[in-house]
């Protein structure tokens, strides 16, 4: 299979790329290498892909998908069998400071990807959504059938918009599409703007960590290898119309989380244990755009592809901590 993978220098994109190469697929990796966080980490991810035994099957293209003509030409020239769209402007809190980045990357760029798929008709488009779409919902666990029309951040609003846009294009033009709502992904090569990375940096450098809502938070932490397994299995099972859907659109939408929310303070404790140091904690109120708890109902994903994430948090934290110490030579 020839897969076009966007966001290939990102946390999840890098891991998915390695898995696709491992099984012998050809991968066209696309990324704009923006400076939202340390570009050297993105380059290091690309370097690790280049070092893969099957790197001959990988081609990297630096491209901003918001560039309509260039995006259309790339898809037209390459004609991939499948598309995995993971590129996005991530981060809930950053969306309060720089909203235009989210419209450009998550709305305009996604429109360009959908238009390109309309033209080349790939076998399947799998795209990243987010647990953030559930907003302030209090019914747990979160189910794909829940109402999600009250997002509490612009980031969440753009991800919900992506789901609607993809459904529309699937309905109108018959392109099979599947959206995946990721739940708090962590692990080696993770994003520096997310709590595991921020906490690790603070703990090892004797700086206080910021603990929001005074620590009264829960997250469905999902290890990167489980996310990759879910992405690959979904990619390999082309979306078909849901039995009870009112439309014949070949469109599916799934949660992908660990199905086991953990207390934030327990997570911090596991990091402290893994690094052998006690964190200095600065307890703060809830941040705007944040939510108290996330918890994924993954029964639909399990029924569709026969897989459910199962990496215990303690094991995942240990692997992340070891990678962090190795990468930064601590």
N, C-alpha and C positions, 0 to 999 in steps of 0.2 A: 504494500500500500504506500502511496505517496501522500503524506499528510502535510498540510500547511498549518504551522503552529505559531500563533501570535503570542507575544509576551514571553518569548523563549528565554530571555535573560532574567526573567522574574523567578520568584521562589517556586511556584507550582510549575510554570512553564519549563524550567530547567529540569525538574524531576520527571515530568512527563516525556520530555525529549529523550532523556537517557533511557527510559523504558521502551520507547518506540524504536530507538536504535538497537537496543539489546535484542529485540525480537526480529530485527532485520528489515524494518520499514525504512523508507526514504523520508527524510524530514527537511522541509523548507522552513527555517526558523526566522521569524520576523520580530524586530524590536526597535524602538526608537532610542533606547538607552538614555532616557531623560534623567535629570538630576534630582528627582523627588527624594531619593536617598543615594547613598554612596555608590557612584558609578563603578568604582573599582571592584565592588562585590559582584555587580552584574557582569563585569568583564571576567572575573574569576570563574563565575558559573559557565560562561562561554568557553573559557579555557579548559574547564573540566569536560565539556562536551567534545572539544577538539581533541582531547586526549583519549576519548573512547575508542575501543577496538574497531567499531564500525563507523568512525567519524567520516569515512569516505562517502557515506550516505547522507551526510549533513551539509546543508548550505545555509549560510546566514545572510540575511538582507536587512540592512539598517533602513528603516522606513517608518515614518509617522503615518499611521493609518487614517489620520484626518485629512491627508492629502488625497483627494478623490481620484484624480487622473492616474497618479502613480499606483494607487491601490488597485484600481480596475485593471491597469496594465499588468501588474504582477500576477493577479489571479488568472487573467486571460492568457498570459504567456506560459504560466506554469501548469495550469489546469490540474490542481491536486484532486485526488480521489475523495479525500475528507479534509475537513477544516476543524481545528481545535482553537477556539478564540478565547484566550486567557488575558490578552492585553487589556488594561484598564487603568484609570487613575484610582488607586486604592486609598483607603483611610477615611474613617468617619470624621475625626476632629479636623483634619486638613481641609475638608469640604466646607467648613465654616470660614476658613481664611481665604481660600482660593477657589471659589465656585466655578469660575470659567474653565478651569482645567478639567473639571468633571464633565462639563457639557462638550468640550472638545474631544476628550478621549473616550467617554462612555456613551455619548449620544451621536455626535458627528462621525466619529471613527466607526462605531458599530453600524451606523447606516451605510457607510461605504462598504463594510464587509458584507452586509446583507445584500446590497445591490450587486456586488461582485458574485456572490453565491447565486443570485437570481440569474445571472448571465451564464455561469459555467455549470450550474446544476450539479454540485458535488453529491456524493452518496449520502453524506451526513455532515451536519454542522453541530458540534458540541460547544456550548458557550458557558462562561462562568457567570453565575449570579451570586447571591450572598444571603446569609442568614439575616443580614441587616434589613431585608425587605419586611420582616415580621414586625419591625418597629416596636411599639410599646405593648404588643400583645402579651397578655398575662396567662392565657391558657397554655399549659405545658403538657406534653411536648408540642413543639410547633409541627403542624401538618401542612402538606401542600394544598389541602382544601381550605385552610384558614383564610379569612379575609386579610388582605395585605394592602389596603388602600390608605393607610395612615403612617407613612414613613416618618421617622424622626430625624433624618439627616438628608442632605441633598445626595450624598453617595447612595443611600438606600433608594431614594427616588429614581436615580438613574438606573440602578440595577432592576427595579421593578419595570421601568420603561423598557429596558432591554428585553425582558420577558414578553411584554406586550408586542413590541416591534417584531421579535422573532416569530411569535405566534401568527401575526398578521402576514408576514412574508411566507411562512409555511402554508398558511391557508390559501393565499392568493396564487402562489407560484409552485407549490408542491414540493419544496425542498425539505427533506426530513431534518428536523432540528430538535435538540435536547438541551435544556438548561439545567445546570447543577447549582444548587444553593449550598455553598461551602460554609462550614461552621468552624470558626477559629482554628485555622490551620497552623501547625507549629512543627518544628523539627530542624535538622541540619540544613544549612543554606537559607534559613529563614529571613524574613524582612526585618530590617533594623528599626522600623517604626512600630513594630508590634511588641506586646508586653514581654514575651520570653526574652527577646533580644535586649529590650530596654532594662529589664530587671537584671539580666546577666551582666550587662555593662556596669550598672550601678553597684551591684554586689561586689564585683571583682575590683572596682575602683573606689570602694569605700564611700560611695555617694548614696544619698537617700533615694529610695524608690517611691514613686507616687502611687498611692493605693486609693483609688476612687471609691466613692460611696462608703468610705470608712471600712472597706474590705468586704462589705455585704453584697457580693456579686458572685454569680455562677456562670461558667462557660462550658460549652460542649467542645472541649479541646480535641482536635482531630489530627492524628499524626500524618505527616506528609506521605508516607508509603501507602497508607489506607486511602488517601485522596487519589493518588496516582492509580491504584488498583481500580477504584470506582470509575475514574475517568476513562481508563482503557476499556473496561468491560462495557461501559455505556457506549463508547465510540464504536465498538465492534457489533453492537446490536442496534441497527438502524431504527430510528423512531417510526412508529406506526400510529394511526389514529387511536386514541383511547376509546374503549368500548362505550363509555357513558357520555362521551363528548358530543356536543351539539354540532360540531364541525367535523369534517373529514380530514382536517389538517393532520399531517404526519408530525405531530409535536408532542413532546413529553417534558416533564419537569420533575426533578427529584431533589430532596434533601440529601446531603451527604455529610454526616456528622458521626461522632463516636457513640451517640445515643446514651451518653452517661455524663451529665453535667457535673462539674467539679467546683468546689468552693475555691474562690480566688486565693484565700489564705492558705489552703492546702497546697495549691499549685506553687505558691511562693515558698512554702516549707520544703517542697520537693526540690526546688532549685537551690535553696540554702544547703540542703543535704548533699546534692550533687556537686556543689562547689566547695563544700566544707566551710562555709562562712555564713554568718548571720546578717541578714539585710537590715539596713537602717530604713525604717518605714515612716513615710510622711502621709498621714491619713487625711484625705480630702473629700469634699462633697462630690456628688454625681456630676459628671461633665455633660454639657449640652450635647445632644445627639446620641448619647450612650444609652444602653439598656441594662437592666439589672440582671437578667438571666437569659441564656439561650439553651435550647434542648431540642435535638432533632428527632422527630419520628422518622425512622428510615425503613418502615415496613414496605413502602412502595418500591424503593430501590432494591431491597432484598428480593421482593417478588419478581422484579423485572430482570435482574442480572444474577441473582443468587449470591450476593455478597453484602456483608455488613462490616464496617470498620471494627477492629477488635484489639488494637494496640493499647495495652494498659498505660495510663498516664505516667506512672513512675518509670516504666521502661523508656517511653518516648522522651521524657525529660532527661534521663541519663544519656541517651544517644545525642540529644541536642547539646547538652553540656559538654560532652566529650568532643563533639565537632567544634564547638565554640573555642574550647581550649586549644585544640589542634590548629584551627584556622588562625587564631590570633597569637599562637605560640606562647601560651601562658603556662 
